[in-house]
């Protein structure tokens, strides 16, 4: 029975040592990998700077396309607006508003 307790203690100690070794190698690997990550970030920024004019041109072309499509879709509304303006001109009240009375104090 004592052998089982000793064996469990040794296994637990081995797991602790293994965990510490894995964490140390992980930190060392992270420090070794860090310059490559920084280089990747820098290359990503350079790529963004090269692509930014093309992205802006694409956004402008898309915006002009949306405006053109909206204009084409609104062209049929112009005759309706013209008819509405004619009706407003015909049926508006042409009387002059009554002058306001002056209040003498």
C-alpha positions in Angstrom: 0.0 0.0 0.0 2.9 2.4 0.8 4.4 1.6 -2.6 1.2 2.8 -4.3 1.4 6.1 -2.4 5.1 6.5 -3.2 4.4 5.7 -6.9 1.5 8.2 -7.0 3.8 10.9 -5.5 6.5 10.2 -8.0 3.9 10.3 -10.9 2.6 13.6 -9.6 6.1 15.0 -9.3 6.8 13.8 -12.9 3.7 15.5 -14.2 4.7 18.7 -12.4 8.2 18.5 -14.0 6.7 17.7 -17.4 4.3 20.7 -17.1 7.1 23.1 -16.1 9.3 21.9 -19.0 6.4 22.3 -21.5 5.8 25.8 -20.2 9.5 26.8 -20.4 9.8 25.4 -23.9 6.5 27.2 -24.8 7.9 30.6 -23.6 11.3 30.0 -25.3 9.5 29.0 -28.5 7.3 32.1 -28.3 10.4 34.3 -28.0 12.0 32.6 -30.9 8.9 32.9 -33.0 8.2 36.6 -32.1 10.6 38.2 -34.7 8.9 36.3 -37.4 5.5 37.4 -36.2 6.7 41.0 -36.2 8.1 40.6 -39.7 4.7 39.2 -40.8 2.9 42.2 -39.3 5.2 44.6 -41.0 4.7 42.8 -44.4 1.0 42.9 -43.8 1.1 46.7 -43.3 3.2 47.1 -46.4 0.7 45.0 -48.4 -2.1 47.2 -47.0 -0.3 50.3 -48.1 0.1 48.9 -51.6 -3.5 47.7 -51.8 -5.1 50.9 -50.3 -5.2 52.9 -53.5 -6.9 50.0 -55.3 -9.4 49.6 -52.5 -10.2 53.3 -52.6 -10.7 53.2 -56.4 -13.0 50.2 -56.0 -15.0 51.9 -53.3 -15.4 55.0 -55.5 -16.4 53.0 -58.5 -18.9 51.1 -56.4 -20.3 54.4 -55.0 -20.7 55.9 -58.5 -22.4 52.7 -59.6 -24.9 52.8 -56.8 -25.6 56.5 -57.6 -26.0 55.7 -61.2 -28.4 52.8 -60.4 -30.4 55.0 -58.1 -30.7 57.7 -60.7 -31.9 55.2 -63.3 -34.5 53.9 -60.9 -35.7 57.5 -60.0 -36.1 58.6 -63.6 -39.7 57.2 -63.8 -40.6 59.4 -60.7 -39.9 62.7 -62.5 -43.2 62.7 -64.5 -45.1 61.9 -61.3 -43.4 64.8 -59.5 -44.3 67.1 -62.5 -47.9 66.0 -62.3 -47.9 66.6 -58.5 -46.4 70.1 -59.0 -49.1 71.0 -61.6 -51.8 69.8 -59.2 -50.3 71.8 -56.4 -50.1 74.9 -58.6 -53.8 74.5 -59.7 -55.3 73.8 -56.3 -53.2 76.0 -54.0 -55.0 78.8 -52.2 -54.3 82.0 -54.1 -55.8 84.4 -51.6 -53.5 86.7 -49.8 -53.2 86.0 -46.1 -55.2 88.5 -44.0 -53.0 91.2 -42.5 -52.4 90.9 -38.8 -53.9 93.6 -36.6 -51.5 95.8 -34.7 -51.7 95.7 -31.0 -51.4 99.2 -29.5 -50.2 99.3 -26.0 
